[in-house]
Amino acid sequence: MANGYSPVQCGSMIITITGGPGSGKTTAAKNLSKALGIPWYSMGDLRGKMAQERGMTIDQLNALGETEAFTDKDVDAYQKKLGESGEDCIVEGRLSWHFIPQSLKILLTINPAEGGRRIFQSRSEHHRPDEPIYSSPKEAERLAQQRIASDARRYKKYYQIDFLNQKNYDIVIDTTSLKPEETLASLLAAIKAQK
């Protein structure tokens, strides 16, 4: 597990949440924010807006990012500033743990098929303009795996890190069989145990 989380040393509680598509990281961040009474920030939302401003999907922006560093660097600089602000907060993003090293680092994992099912169901109910319309859970799973592969290539190229290595994190929770309220309960118990 990663080291470095020390609420006494940083003077604040900063939690970073990373996870694959469909793992429930956004819902977990929102629920933790309410439970702990601190704000949360989504780096995925920022990148989604960046894609929309360019008339692209998030996957097209990721592909561009494999040759153009700005697609990651702008968001990464922003989350680094969040970590330096001294504010109690939750930051949700693939590399938040890396750019806020003093944070409590959480990784949510999920079985790819279940992740695809959740993405398909979620997008059918609430379509995000930066994402494609999926024809099936299987297609959502396939595109999610492509997204993870693109992320891994970019992060290796620009930062020489492997965000999928569980040793980077203080807490790892498999959400495959968990409902959102169960994920929240698991996170709160794990956070309490870290103090």
N, C-alpha and C positions, 0 to 999 in steps of 0.2 A: 504494500500500500504506500501511497505517497506520504511524504512528511511535509511539515511547514505550516499547518493550520494552527494558529494560536490567537484566540480572541483577545487575550491579554496583550500580546505583542502588537497586534494591529490596531487595537483600540476599537474594533468593530467586528460585526459578524458579516462576513462575505462568503456566500455560498455560490459555487459554480456547478451547473448541471449540464452534463453532456449525455447524448444518447443517439441511437440510430433512429431513422425514420419509423414512426409508429410506436416508439417506446414509451410515449406519454410524457416527454420532457417538458413540453409547454404546459400541459395540464398540471404536472407536478410542480412546476415553478409558480403557476398561478395559485395553486392550493397552498403551497408552502408560504407564499407571500401573505395570504390571508391568515394562515395559522400563526405566523411569527410576527405579523404586523410590520413587515418591511417591504419596500418596493422591489419589483423585478423588472429586468430588461431582457429583451429577446434579440439576439444577434441575427437569428434567422429572419425575423421580421424586417430588420434593417437591410439584409441582403435581398429579401423579397422586394422591398421598395426600390432598391437599386436596379433589380432586374426589370421591374415594371417601367421605371423611368426610361429604360433603354428599349422598351418594347420586346423584352425577352422573357422566357420562362426561367425559373431558377436553375434548371438543368443546362440551359443555353449559357447562362451567366457562369456556371461552374466550368463548362467547357472553355469559355473565353479565359477564365481564370487560370487555366493550365498554361497559358502563354502570357497573360497580362496580370501582373501581381496586384494591381490596384483593386481588383475585385475583392481581395481578402484584406489587403493592408489597411485600407480605410476603416473597415469595421474592427480590425484587430487593434488599431491605434485607439479607437473609441473605447473598447472594453478595457484596454490598459489604463486609460484615464479614469474609468469607473473604479477600478481597483485601487487607484492612487487617491481617490477622493476622500477616503475615510468614512464613507457612508455605509451604513448597514444596508445590504442589498443582496438580491439573488440575480445572478447573471447566467442566462441560458444560451449556450452556444457550443459548437464543436471544440473550439480552442480556448474557451474562457479559462479553463484550469491552467493553461500554459501562460496566458497573459496576466493572470491574477494568481501568482504562485502562492501567496499567503492565504488563499481561500480554502474552505472546506470543499474538497473536490468530489463530486458525485457523478457516477456513470450509471445510466439506466440501459440495460440490455434487453433484447427481445428476440424471439425466434423469428426469422425472416418471413415465414409464411403468415404468422400472426400479425406481424408488422404491416405486411401488404394488405391483409384483411381490414385492419383498423384504418389504414390510410384510405382505402377505397370507400369504406363506410363513411368516414369523416368528410371526404371530399364530395361525396354524393349529397351530404346534408349541408355542407358549408364550403362551397368551392372558393379556393384562393386564386386570385387572378394571375399569380406568378407560377402556378402549377398547371400541368396538363390535366385534361379530363381523362380519367382512367377508364378503360373499357371493362376491366375485371380486376379482382383482387390479385390475380397472378401477374397482370401487367403492372399493377402498383408495386408489387414485390420486386419485379425485374428492374423497374426504373429506380426504385429505392436502392437496390444493390449497385446499380450503375452510379448513383449519386455518391454512395459511400466510397466506391472505388476512385471516383474523381477527387473527392475530398482527400483521400489518403495520398494520392499522387501529388496534389498541390501542397499539402502540409509537409510531405517529405522533401519536395523540391525547394520550398521557400524557408522552411524552419527545421528540417532534418528531424522531425518527430513523428511518432506513430501514435495517433490519438486513440487507436483501438487497444493499445497495451494497457491492460487492467492495472498494472503496477503504477500507473500515473495517478490513480485515484485513491481517496481515503475510504469511500463507500461505493460498493458495486451492488446493484439490486436488479435481479431479473424480473421484469414486469410482465412476462408472457402470460401468466395465469392470474395476474392481479387486476382488480378493479381500481379505478382512480383513488377511492377512499382507502383501499388497502395499501396502495403505493404510498400515499401520504402517511399512513400510520407507520409503515416500515421506515420511511425517511425520518420521521420525527423521533422514533426510537433509536435509530442509528446515529442521528445528530446528538441526541442526549448522551448516548454512550461515548461519543468522542470528546465530550467536555471534561 
